Amino acid sequence: MREMLTGGPLDVLTGDYLAELTMLILARDRLKDPSLGYAKTFLRQLEECLGLALERGVRIVVNAGGLNPARLADAVRELAKSQGLDPAVGHVEGDDLLPRNKELGLPGGLLAANAYLGAFGIAECLRGGADVVVTGRVTDAALVVGPAVAHFGWGAGDLDALAGAVVAGHVLECGAQATGGNYAFFREHDVTRPGFPLAELHADGSSVVTKHPGTGGAVTVGTVTAQLLYETGGPRYLGPDVTARLDTVRLTEDGPDRVRIDGVRGEAPPATLKAGLNRLGGHRNEVVFVLTGLDIEAKAALVRRQFEDGLAADRRPAELRWTLARTDHADAATEEAASALLRLTARDGDPARVGRELGRVAVEMGLAGYPGFHLTAPPGPGAPYGVFEAAYLAAGEVEHTAVLPDGRRVAVPPAPVTATTGEQPELDEPDVETGAVDPGPTRRVPLGLVAGARSGDKGGDANLGVWAHDEPGWRWLSRTLTTELLRELLPETAELPITRHLLPNLRALNFTITGLLGEGVAAQHRFDPQAKALGEWLRSRRLEIPEALL
């Protein structure tokens, strides 16, 4: 926060503190203490930087309110008073659906239920004079769109401008991911300490993404493309205020560390709001056996036989999952390099079935198992895990309210025109045959030599974006990387539904892999529960690539 406030000119500082997993963590905080449920990190940052922001005239807009934005707004005022400061503080509420879950027909047993609100509540607070605006669950991009609406005076009908700001907001929302962090071609730049991105927004919704002078990392068409593909899907990016057409985005270099975004078209938003529902799914535990040297597969088989035989039938967990990671190397120079990891994950609604019973069986095998028996850690008591799912409600059912600094409460109406009042036509599949390259001689090499990738999670689904550097690479990539080939390259996806979207303007493909992550990140369904490294796995896979592209 200090770096952004001191590094160069800034009008509005935004901060995105919420993720699907964060909402579950905040819900558990609120269970322990009803006055909590917000991101305490923000207050620690503000303690150092609030005076600096007020001195420089920088307004602050954050979603750190989480499940309790009103309480965070009060905490900001208390902090300011202790420092002799008097900022105008507004907040946005109405996203918390838990008190209304029966009325809205939501399932029981929820820890949190929050609608994704749009930008106009934030704009109302800023127009009401707020220096600091805190919200609960809004869309990540709304933190950027709200200030733009307040500054330029856009209305609900300015769809192209709103869509352009949504795209800028999506680029900024993950911070340094737009300046070289988590970037496939990270060796192109010094990303030891990347700076944070900022967007210069214009009245027509176009923008330039850049960063403060002298900060690390880089802003390039590649880094911005990677972030645009992150956790998105098809050409239509749905939001509560506008549907942004990602297939219309144009990216151009605008000087060193400057990328212009323009051409974005907007369409009416859907008539429904997405809501994130979090509940406890049960309890889980894991035991990791270290297998060293020879006969790794046979040792793993012995562990499974002994362990499952040692479990009492009436204490057996509902789910036992075994995963063998062959991290071992032949004739290794260190013991660790000679070892593989056999991971047992157990899940059950009863904590006793994944706690002491697992530990008992593992310990009793210690002197009667495979040669070299040891564990990465003693078995623990197990822990609860959460489940995330999405629900959709009519926008008019959600009470979107801006609470202004003077205490006035302003109701924010839903979008007056939605997709149901003016249905969008089906989009034609882009033509990828035109100008396709003759492959010529090929070499079997990793895909990552010619393509970048970025991946992430959307509930239980994984998003995987892949892009090419240039037009010949794009023509080859778009023809070659089909859903069938993706299943071959990533065998874990073989039995799952996969949707492929083409985004020619970005020279990119975006895949949605349904169900890869089970019940979401908190359920810890797989080794990489948020699919963060799924793209890097794909880039490491070898296939025949035209030498002309290499």
N, C-alpha and C positions, 0 to 999 in steps of 0.2 A: 504493500500500500504506500509506504514512504517513497519507494522508487518511482511509482507512477505519479505521485504528487510533486516530486522534486525534479524529475527528469526532463520536463518540458511542459509546454502549454496543454491544458486539459480543461474541459468544461464540466464533464460528468464522469465520475469514477464508478464503475459497476463491479459487482462481485457476485459470482454464482457459487453458493455454498451447498446446494442440494443435489443429491442423486437418489436413485431408488433405494440404495442401501442406507444412505444417510437418514432418510425418513424413518426407517425402522429403528435405527440407533436413537434418533430423537424421541420416537414413541416410547422406547424403553426408559429413556431419561424422564419423560413425563409421567410414566407409571410410578417412578420412585419419588418424584417431586412435581406436583402439578404446576408449579411456577416455572419449570424448565420446559424444554421442547424447542429451544432455538439454538443457533450455532454460537457457542460461547467464544469460539475463535475470533469472530468478528469484533466482539467487545474488546478483546485483548489488543487487536490491531488498532481499534478506534482510540483506545486509551493513549496511544502514542501519536496518533495522526489527526484527531478531530480538529484540534486547534490549527494545525497546518492547513487542513482543507478549508476551514472557514476563512482563514487569513488570505488564501489564494482564490476564494470565490468558487471553489470546486464543489459541486453538489454530489452527494453519494446516494446510489441506488443499489440495494442488495436484497436478495431473497433469504437472508440469514434468519428471518423470523421463523422459518420452518413451520412448526405446529403451533407456535405461540407468538405471532407478530406483535400483538398488542403489548405483551409483557416485554418483548425486546425493545419496543419503542419507549416504554417507561424506563427500561434499564439504560438506554442511550441518554435520556434526559437526566437521570441520576448521575451518570458518569460525567456529563457535561457540567452539571451544577457543581460537582466536586472539583472541577478544574476552573470554575469561574466563567464558564462559557454558557451561551444561551441560544443554541441552534433551534430552528423550527423543524420539528420532527413530525412526519406523517407516516401512516401505515396503511396497508391494503389487507383486507380480510374477506372471508366468505368462502375460501377454498376448502376449509375444514368441514368435511361432510359427516364426521363421526357422530356428532350429536343428532343428526337427522337420518341415520342409516336405515331405520325402520321405515320412516316416511318415504325415503327414496328407493326402497326395495333392495338395499344392499345386503350382503350376507352378514350373519352374525359372527362374533369372535374376532373382529378386526381390531388391530392396534392403531391403525391410521387409515384414513380415507380422505384423499385430497384431490380436488379438481385442479386442472392446469388452467389458471386464469390468464387473460391477455394483458395488453399494455395500457389500456385506457384508464385503469385505476391509478397506476403510477403517474400517468400524465395529469390526472386531476390533482394529485398531491403536489406535484411540481408547480402546477398553475396556482395552487393555493399557497405557494410561497415556501414549500418545504426545502430545507437544506439537506435533510437526510430522509430518505424513504426506505422503509423496511417492509418486505412482503413475506407472505407464506409461499405456498407452491404456485408459482407462475411459470409459464414456459421460460426456458433459459433465455431465448431471444427477446422476450418482453422487457428485460432489463435495459436493452438498448433501444427497442422500439418506443417504449414509453417516453424517454427523454426526447426522442425525435418528434413524436406526436406533439408534445408540449412546446417544443421550440418552433416547429414549422407550422403548427396549427392544422395538421392533417385531420381529416374526418374519416369515418368508417368507409366512405366510398373511394378514398384515395388508395386503391388496391395496389397499383404498381409501386407507389412510394412505400407503402407498408411492407410489401414483399421484399423490396430492396433492403429495407432496414432489418427485416427478419434474417436475410442472408448475412448481412454484416454482423448481426447479433449472434448467429450461429458460429461464425468464424471466431468471434471474441470469447465465446462462453467458456472454452476450455483453456484459456490463458495461453501459456507458452506452446501449446500444440500448434499454434498458428505461426510461431517464430522459430521452428526447427525442433521443438521437443517431440519425442515419439515419432520422428520422421524417418521414413524408410531409407532415405539417402542421407543419413545424418553425417556421413563423413565428408559431405560437400561443404559443410560450414563448421565453425567452432561453436558447439552447443554445450560447452562446459557450464555456462550459466546464461541461458537465453533470457532476453528481456521479455516483457509482456506486450501484447499487441494493442493497438488503439485504432479506431476508425474515424476518419474525417467524413462526416455525413453531409449530404447535400439535399436541397429541398425536393429534388426529383426522386430521392431514394437511392441514388448512386452513392458510392463511397470509395475511399482509398484506405486500404489497410496498411499500416506502417507500425513503427515502434519509436520510442524515444532515442535520440542520437546517443551513440556511445554504448548502448546496451548490447548484449551478446545475441547470438543466434542470427537468424535471417528471415526476412519476409520475401517469399518468391511465389511465382505462380504455382510451383509445386507444393510448397507448405500450405498455401491457402486451399488448393485443390484437395489435399489430404484431409484438412479439417472440414471442408464442405461435404465430403463423403462420409464423415464420421457420424454414426448413429442416425443416418438418414436412410431413405429407401428409394422409392420411385421418383418420377419426375415431379409429382405433386407432393409438396411438403406441407401437411395440414397443420393449421394452427387456429386458435380461437378468434383471431382478428382477420386473418387472410390465409389463403392457400398460395404459397410461393411456388412458382414454376422453376424448379432447379434446372430443367432442360433449356431455359432461356438465359442462364447466367453467363456473362462474358467476363473473362479475366484477362487483363493485359498489364504488362510491366509498365510502371509509371515513374521509373527512376530507381536508384538503389534503395532496397528495402521498402519499396512502395508498389502495391498491386491495386489496380483500379477494378472495381466491381460495378458493372452496369448492365443494362438490357433486361433486368429482371422484371418479369410480368407477374401480376397478381390476379388471383381469381377469388370469388366469394369463399368464405370459410365454410366448413361443415356446420350443420345445425346442432351438432352435439359437442360436448366438451369431454375430453379424456379425463379420467380419474384414476389415480394410482391407489391400489388397495394393498395394505400390508397386514399380515397376520403371522402368528407363530405356526410353523408347520410341524414341529416336533423337536426331537433332540438328536444330535449327531456326535460321532466320535471317530477318531481314526488312530490306527496303529501302523507304523512304518517299520518293516523288517529290512535290515541290510543284508544283502546276499553278495558274498565276495568270492571272486576267483572262478573256478571251474563249475560246470553243471548247474548253471543259473536256473534254467527252466525246471530241472528236476528238483532243485531246492525249493523253488516257488510252489511246485505241485505238492511237495511234502508239507510245507507250511499250511496250505489250504486243507489238506486232509486232516492233519493233526488239530488245527484250530477248529474246524467245523465239527469234528468228532468230539472235541472237548466241551462244546457249548451244550448246556442243558436245554433240552427240547422246549421246556416251558419258559426259558429265558432268552430264546433266540430272537434277535432283532428282526423287524419286518423287512429290512433291506440290508444285505451285505454285498458290497461291491469290491472286487479285487482289481488292482491295476499294477502291472509290472512295467517299470521304466528301466529300459536297458541302457543305463548310463555307464556300464562297465566297458573297459577297453582290454583287449587281449595283451598279455605280456606287459602289463602296466607298470610304470616306474613308481607309482604311489598306491597305497592301499585304497584310498578313496577312488582313484581312477579305475581300480579293479572291481568296483562294487556297483551293484544294481539296487534299486529300491522297489520293494513290494509293498504297496499301500492298500490297507484294508479300511474302507469307509463303511460305517454302520449308521443306520437311521431308524428311529422308532418314535412313536408317540410317548412311550414310557421311558423317562430318563434312566431308570434302573437297568434297562436292557442294553443301554449303550455306555454304561459307566463301569461300575466295579466288575461286572461279569466279564467284559472284554479284557480288562486288566488282569483278572484272575487267570483266564485261559492263556494269555500271552506269557505271563510270568512263569506259569507251570511248565510251559514248553522250553524254558530257558536252558535246562541241562539235558533235555531229551529230544532235541530237534536236529536241525541241519547243522553241519560243521560250520563254526564261525558265527553262531547265533548271536545277534545283538539288535537292538532297536535304536532309532534316532532319538527317542525320548521315552521315559516311562509313560504308560497309558494314564491319561487324566480322567476326570469325572464325566466328560462329555459336556456339551453346551447346547442351548436352544438354537434353532435356525429359523429363519423367516422365509416367507413366501410372498412374492409380488405378483399381482395380476392387474390388468387394466379393465376398467368398466367405462361405459359411455352413457352420458346423461344429456337430456335436452338442455341446451344452454340456458334457457329461461328458468330452469329449476335451481340454478346456482345463484346465490346471493352475493354478487361481486360488489364490494363496498370499499370506497376510499374514505379514510378517516383523516381529515385535514389537520394541519397543525393547531388550528383554533378549536378543534373538537367537533366541527361539523362533519356529518356523515353524508356522503354523496353516493347514491346508488348508481352503479355503472350498468347500463342496459346491454344485453347481448347484441351481436352484430345484426343490423336491420335486414340485411340481405344475406342469405346463406345458399349453399349449393342446392338445397332442396327447392328454393324459390327460383332458381335459374340454373338448372343442371348443367354441369360441365360435360362437353362431349368427350367420348373416348379418344385417347391420344393414339395416333398411328405409331407403330413400331418404326424407329429410324432405320433407314436403309443402310446396311453395312457392306453390301456387295460392291457398290460403286467404287472403282479405283483400287480394288483389292490388289495387294502386291503378289507377284509370282514368288513363291517361297524360295526357289532355287536351292542351293546347298544348305543343309541345316547341321546344327550341332546339338548334342544333348547336354544342356546346361541348366542351371537354376532359372526359374522364371524371373526372379528378382533382378537379374542383369538388365532386363528391359522394361520392367513394370514395378511401380510402387504399390503399396497397399496400406490401408488403415482399417482396423476392425474394432468392434465394440458390442455392447449389449443393449437390447431393448426388451426388458422383462426376460422371458425364457427364450427369446429369439436372438440370433447373432446377426450382426450387420457386417458385411465385408465389401469394402470398396477397393477397386483395382484401377489404376490409371497408367497410361502410356505417356512417354515424354514428347512424342511428335506424331505427325499424321501417319507416316508409314507404320510406326509401332501400333497406333490406334487401329488402323485397318486390319492388321494381323491379329491384334488382341481381341477385337470385337468379333472376328470370325472364328477364332480358335477357342477362346475360353468360354465354352458352353456350360450349361448346368451339368451335362453328362461328364465332361472332362473334369469339372470341379469335384464331382463325387469320386472320380478316380484318384485325383491328386490328394483329396482329403477324405480318406476312407471313413472317418467318424461321421461324415454327413451322408453316407451312402443310402440310408433308409429314410432320410428326412425330406420333407418338402422344401424345395429351393425355388425362389423367385429371382429372375435376372432382369435388371433394368439397364437400359443403355442411355448414357448422357454424352452425346457426341461433342457438345460445346466444351466439356471438361475432359474429353478423350478418356472417358471412364465408364466402367461397369460397376453396378452396385447390386450385390446379392443379399437377400434375406434368407437365412437358414432357420426355418421354423423348428422350435423345440430343442435346439442344440444345448441350451443352457437350463433345461428342465423347468424348475419353478422360479428361476431368477437367481441373481448373484448371492443373495443371503442363504439360499438353499445349498450352495457349494456343490452343485451337481457334477462338476467335472474339474479336472486339474487346473484349467484356466477359466474360472467361473464367470468372468466378464468378457471372455473372447478377446482380450486385449492383444494377444500374440497370435491370433488365428491368421492374420494377414502375413505375419512374418513366417509362419509355418508354410503357407502357400508359396511365398516367394522363394523358399528354400527347395521346393520340389522341382525335379528335373523333367524337362520335356524337350522335344525337338523344336529349336528356334532357328529361323532363317539367319544365316551368317550375315546377310546384308543389314540386319538390325543390330548385330553385335559389333 
